Each structure stands twice: as structure tokens, then as C-alpha cells.
Amino acid sequence: MLHEDRKALSKLRLDNAKMLLKSAQAMIDLEDYKSAANRSYYAIFNAMRAELAILGIDHKKHKGIISDFRIHFIKLEKHLTDILIT
């Protein structure tokens, strides 16, 4: 994939993450915290996919995205990021 295509895909995914954050805030305002947590998770997930898209990386499963995000962007001990996949 060309760099411009990667940037466009990344922007699309980041825009989606922003929309999901707005949705999460709306759910909080309605005191629907379970839905807010769900929307927040997917906002984070889409932001992670946006960053990985720049590198040309994608996976069909959440575990693959989280694993590669850890490898390329998080310089913490594995146990500190385990909350993302539990």
C-alpha cells in the first residue's frame, strides 16, 4: 500500500475513533455507562488501528491489533497493558 493510501486509511480510522468518543459522551450524558464503555473501547481500538495503518499493519482480530500496537508503540511491561485484552 502506498504511503498516501496509508495516511488516508489512518485518517479515516482516526475520524471514526473521534465519532465513537462523541457517541461515548452522549451515552454518559444518558447515564448508559455500559454503552459508553463499549463506545470508548472501540474508539481506542480504532485509534490503535489508525496508528498501525501508517505502518501498513492490520489484522482481522482484536488480539492481533493489540499485540502489534504493543510491539510498535507501547514501551511498557506486558502486564501493564493486559487490561486491553481481558
Backbone bond lengths (Angstrom), bond angles and torsions (degrees), N, CA, C in turn:
res aa  C-N    CA-C-N  psi(-1)  N-CA   C-N-CA  omega(-1)  CA-C   N-CA-C  phi
1 M - - - 1.448 - - 1.527 108.94 -
2 L 1.314 116.66 135.37 1.463 121.70 179.19 1.526 111.29 -68.46
3 H 1.338 115.47 154.82 1.463 120.49 -178.67 1.530 111.53 -57.88
4 E 1.335 117.99 -41.07 1.470 120.67 179.70 1.523 110.75 -63.31
5 D 1.328 116.53 -37.91 1.466 120.77 177.90 1.529 110.49 -66.49
6 R 1.305 116.25 -39.29 1.462 120.55 178.03 1.526 110.54 -63.99
7 K 1.334 115.68 -43.00 1.465 120.01 178.67 1.516 111.11 -62.95
8 A 1.325 117.39 -42.04 1.464 121.49 -179.91 1.529 110.63 -64.69
9 L 1.322 116.69 -43.02 1.462 120.91 178.02 1.524 110.33 -64.19
10 S 1.313 116.71 -42.47 1.450 121.14 178.58 1.532 110.90 -60.68
11 K 1.320 116.38 -44.66 1.468 120.58 179.43 1.524 110.81 -62.83
12 L 1.313 117.22 -42.80 1.461 121.42 178.44 1.528 110.84 -59.39
13 R 1.317 116.22 -44.67 1.463 120.24 -179.98 1.522 111.98 -68.81
14 L 1.325 116.73 -37.23 1.466 119.62 177.87 1.528 110.78 -68.16
15 D 1.321 117.20 -39.38 1.472 120.60 175.31 1.526 110.71 -60.93
16 N 1.328 116.56 -39.33 1.459 120.60 177.42 1.527 110.46 -64.78
17 A 1.321 116.79 -40.40 1.466 120.78 177.85 1.526 110.42 -61.01
18 K 1.316 117.04 -42.25 1.473 120.73 178.76 1.522 111.10 -63.26
19 M 1.336 117.16 -40.59 1.458 121.22 178.51 1.539 109.95 -63.50
20 L 1.319 115.87 -40.75 1.460 119.76 179.16 1.526 111.67 -65.69
21 L 1.324 117.73 -34.99 1.465 120.41 175.89 1.523 111.20 -64.87
22 K 1.329 116.83 -39.84 1.469 120.21 176.38 1.522 110.34 -63.31
23 S 1.319 116.03 -40.00 1.455 120.72 177.20 1.530 110.70 -63.76
24 A 1.323 116.76 -41.22 1.468 120.81 177.96 1.515 110.72 -61.04
25 Q 1.327 116.41 -41.92 1.470 119.52 178.95 1.526 110.94 -63.88
26 A 1.324 116.85 -39.82 1.462 120.50 177.42 1.530 110.58 -62.25
27 M 1.313 116.86 -39.30 1.470 120.46 178.79 1.533 110.74 -66.88
28 I 1.324 116.74 -37.38 1.469 120.33 176.35 1.518 109.63 -62.95
29 D 1.329 116.38 -44.25 1.465 120.55 179.57 1.532 111.51 -60.03
30 L 1.333 116.31 -29.71 1.467 121.77 178.25 1.532 111.99 -89.53
31 E 1.339 115.97 2.41 1.459 123.23 -177.76 1.530 112.30 60.83
32 D 1.325 115.97 30.66 1.471 122.56 175.40 1.528 106.41 -100.76
33 Y 1.320 115.59 78.53 1.451 121.26 -171.41 1.528 113.62 -71.24
34 K 1.314 117.20 -31.48 1.461 119.80 177.50 1.529 110.31 -63.88
35 S 1.326 117.18 -45.43 1.468 120.68 177.50 1.524 110.94 -66.74
36 A 1.328 117.18 -36.70 1.466 121.00 178.18 1.526 110.57 -62.50
37 A 1.320 116.62 -41.73 1.464 120.59 178.33 1.528 110.25 -64.35
38 N 1.322 117.05 -41.30 1.460 121.47 178.38 1.521 110.95 -61.84
39 R 1.313 117.24 -48.27 1.468 121.20 179.79 1.520 110.59 -63.80
40 S 1.325 117.32 -37.50 1.469 121.04 178.54 1.518 111.04 -65.10
41 Y 1.329 116.51 -43.04 1.464 120.26 177.88 1.526 109.97 -58.30
42 Y 1.331 116.78 -47.83 1.462 119.30 -177.92 1.531 112.15 -69.50
43 A 1.317 117.56 -27.45 1.469 119.99 174.12 1.522 109.52 -64.37
44 I 1.329 116.28 -46.64 1.459 120.73 178.39 1.522 110.50 -62.92
45 F 1.319 116.18 -44.63 1.460 121.30 -179.56 1.528 111.31 -59.63
46 N 1.334 116.91 -44.56 1.463 120.23 179.37 1.525 111.75 -67.95
47 A 1.324 117.48 -34.49 1.465 120.49 176.31 1.533 109.86 -65.74
48 M 1.321 116.78 -39.31 1.462 120.44 176.72 1.529 110.25 -63.48
49 R 1.333 116.87 -44.11 1.471 120.65 178.47 1.529 110.51 -63.52
50 A 1.322 117.51 -33.94 1.463 120.88 178.25 1.520 110.67 -62.85
51 E 1.318 116.28 -44.42 1.463 119.95 179.28 1.523 111.45 -66.06
52 L 1.326 116.12 -42.42 1.469 119.53 -179.74 1.522 111.97 -67.73
53 A 1.347 117.46 -28.85 1.466 120.94 179.09 1.524 111.05 -60.63
54 I 1.321 117.55 -35.04 1.467 121.55 177.96 1.533 110.24 -59.29
55 L 1.339 115.80 -33.22 1.462 120.65 179.55 1.528 112.10 -87.85
56 G 1.327 116.80 -3.02 1.461 120.67 -178.41 1.516 113.21 79.05
57 I 1.329 116.25 24.41 1.462 121.40 -177.55 1.522 110.15 -108.78
58 D 1.329 116.31 135.38 1.454 121.91 172.60 1.524 108.52 -154.36
59 H 1.297 115.94 156.60 1.457 122.89 178.28 1.514 108.93 -141.24
60 K 1.312 116.09 158.02 1.462 120.85 176.73 1.520 111.74 -83.48
61 K 1.308 117.28 -22.40 1.463 121.15 -176.65 1.531 110.71 -110.71
62 H 1.321 114.62 147.33 1.463 121.09 179.95 1.522 111.17 -58.84
63 K 1.307 116.28 -40.38 1.465 120.01 -177.05 1.529 111.61 -58.76
64 G 1.334 117.26 -38.77 1.461 120.99 178.46 1.516 112.27 -66.19
65 I 1.337 116.62 -41.65 1.469 121.12 177.89 1.525 109.47 -61.86
66 I 1.328 116.04 -48.99 1.459 120.53 -177.60 1.527 111.00 -62.95
67 S 1.315 116.36 -41.70 1.467 120.54 179.35 1.527 111.06 -62.15
68 D 1.323 117.30 -49.03 1.465 119.55 -179.62 1.524 111.89 -67.95
69 F 1.328 117.57 -34.49 1.462 119.80 176.94 1.524 109.59 -62.68
70 R 1.323 116.53 -42.65 1.466 120.43 176.64 1.527 110.89 -58.49
71 I 1.316 115.66 -46.56 1.464 120.99 -176.44 1.523 111.54 -62.08
72 H 1.324 116.80 -43.74 1.463 120.59 -171.61 1.529 114.94 -93.56
73 F 1.342 117.87 -22.93 1.461 118.40 -171.32 1.521 115.65 -128.38
74 I 1.313 119.06 -20.49 1.465 119.92 -175.59 1.517 109.07 -110.24
75 K 1.287 114.68 121.24 1.464 119.88 -179.84 1.524 109.39 -108.13
76 L 1.339 114.83 53.01 1.455 121.83 177.32 1.516 108.98 -118.38
77 E 1.278 115.29 164.92 1.455 119.84 173.36 1.526 108.39 -62.90
78 K 1.315 116.64 143.63 1.462 122.83 -176.93 1.530 111.86 -52.73
79 H 1.317 117.94 -42.81 1.470 120.50 -175.93 1.535 112.01 -63.21
80 L 1.333 117.97 -22.18 1.464 120.70 179.51 1.528 112.40 -77.44
81 T 1.325 118.05 -16.71 1.457 120.80 178.74 1.532 112.30 -111.73
82 D 1.317 117.14 5.77 1.463 120.55 -179.80 1.524 112.87 -62.25
83 I 1.311 119.05 -23.00 1.460 121.87 -179.55 1.537 111.29 -58.98
84 L 1.321 117.45 -26.33 1.458 120.78 -178.63 1.519 112.81 -67.56
85 I 1.313 118.12 -26.58 1.464 119.29 -176.45 1.521 113.37 -116.18
86 T 1.312 116.87 12.32 1.466 119.03 177.97 1.491 110.62 -99.05
